[in-house]
Structure formats: C-alpha cells, structure tokens
C-alpha cells in the first residue's frame, strides 16, 4: 500500500505537505515538509503545542480554535477525499493528524 500524503492548503497557498508514517488507532503520524505559507502559521501551531504540553486546557482550546479559523484543508496528493474537519499537531518535521 502506498503512503498517503496531503497538501495542507489555505486557499491557494501551500502551507506544507504531510506524508503518512504510521497510524496509531485515532492518530496518523506524518512527516511534515513546510511550504511557502508555513512561516505565517507556525506560531499558531507552536502556541497549541506549548499549551497542550503545559496542561493549559483553556489556552490549548483557544490555540486550536485559532488554527481552525484559518480555513485550512488537507488535499490528498494522489486520491481520496478532501479533509476539512481534522485536528493537526505540527512540531518541526513531525505531524500528528486526526480526522
């Protein structure tokens, strides 16, 4: 079976590419390669990561809501359905995806 991969898009702007590494029940672990739009959104993902790691639920939910408000979609590279509802964590070149 071929690895699944997605382009993380904001409108016509490429934020990055995710390539599936493995699936762990509810989450899909991926390699993340940043695209031209990543620099603008990286602080939102860092805020989410830091809030979750610090156990600050209120800040974590606010950060995730801010990410969701960006209108991001995951476009399959080869085939499959467009993903519009998902949770995404990005830390360096690692990503965790739940859809």
Secondary structure, 3 states (H helix, E strand, C coil): CCCCEEEEEECCEEEEEEEEEEEECCEEEEEEEECCCHHHHHHHHHHHHHHHHCCCHHHHHHHHHHHHCCCEEEEECCCCCCECCCEEEEECCEEEEEC
